[in-house]
Amino acid sequence: MSAQYEQWDTKSEFRALSKLWGKESAWDHTADNPKSSAYGIPQLLKLKPQTPAPEQIARGLAYIEHRYGKPSVAWAHWRKHGWY
C-alpha cells in the first residue's frame, strides 16, 4: 500500500482500511453478500469469486482512491451510512 499510494499516511490509513474491510468482509477473500453482487475482501460489486485475494485488495484500493481519495474517508462514510 505504501509503495502504490505514497500520498497516504500509511499507518493511519491502514488502520482505517483494516476497520473498513474488517466490517465489510472480516478480510475473508470468499465473503459473499447475499443481498447484492458484492464479493471478496473489499466487497466490490460484480467481483468474480475466482479473483485472487491480492487482486481483490488492489482493486479495492483503486476503488477507494477513485471514490473517496483515501481509506479514512471511506471509513468515515461507512460509519455514517453502513456502506462505502
N, C-alpha and C positions, 0 to 999 in steps of 0.2 A: 504494500500500500504506500509506503513512504517513497519508493522509487517512482511509482506511477503518478502519485498525487503529492508532489513536493510542497504545494501551496497549503496543504492541510497540516495543522498542528497534530502530528501523528498520534501522540499519546491520548489527547483528549478526544480526537475524532475516532480513534479505535475504540475507546470506551463507549462512545455514543453508538457506534456501529455494533459493538458487542451486545449492547442492550436492545437495540432495534431488531437485529436478526435473532437475538435470543427470544424475544417476544413473538416474532413472526414465525420462526421455524425451529427454535431451540438448536440452531445450527445443524439441523438434520437435512442432508442433501436429498433425502427421499420424501420430505414433508410435502403433503398434498392438501390443498384447500378444497374440500368438497363443495363449497359454495361458489367457487369460481374456477377459472383455469390457472390459478396461481400455483407455482410449484417450486420446490427446492429451497435452498438456504435463503435467498433473497425474496422468495415468494413472488417471482416475476410472472406476469400473465403470459400464458401460452408457451412457457418454458417446457421443453420436452424432457420427459423422465430420464432419457439416456444421456442428458447433458452432464458431463463430468463436473464434480464439485469445484475444481479450480476455475473452470469456465463460468459456472454459476456465480462465483464470487466476483470474477472480472466483470461480467455483465451487470451484476447488481451494483458494483461500484460505479460503473459507467452511467447507469440509470440514475443513481443518487447525484452524481456530479451534474448530469444534464438537467434533472428536475429541481434539485434543491441546492446544488453548489457544494455541499459537504454533509457528512453524516449527522452532525449535531443539529442541523436544520431539519433533516429528515426525521430525526428522533423527536424533536420538538413538535413537528407536525403529527407524528404518530401518537404522542402523548395527548394531544388535543383532540384528534379525530379517531384514533384507533386503527389507522391505516396510513400508508405512505405511498 
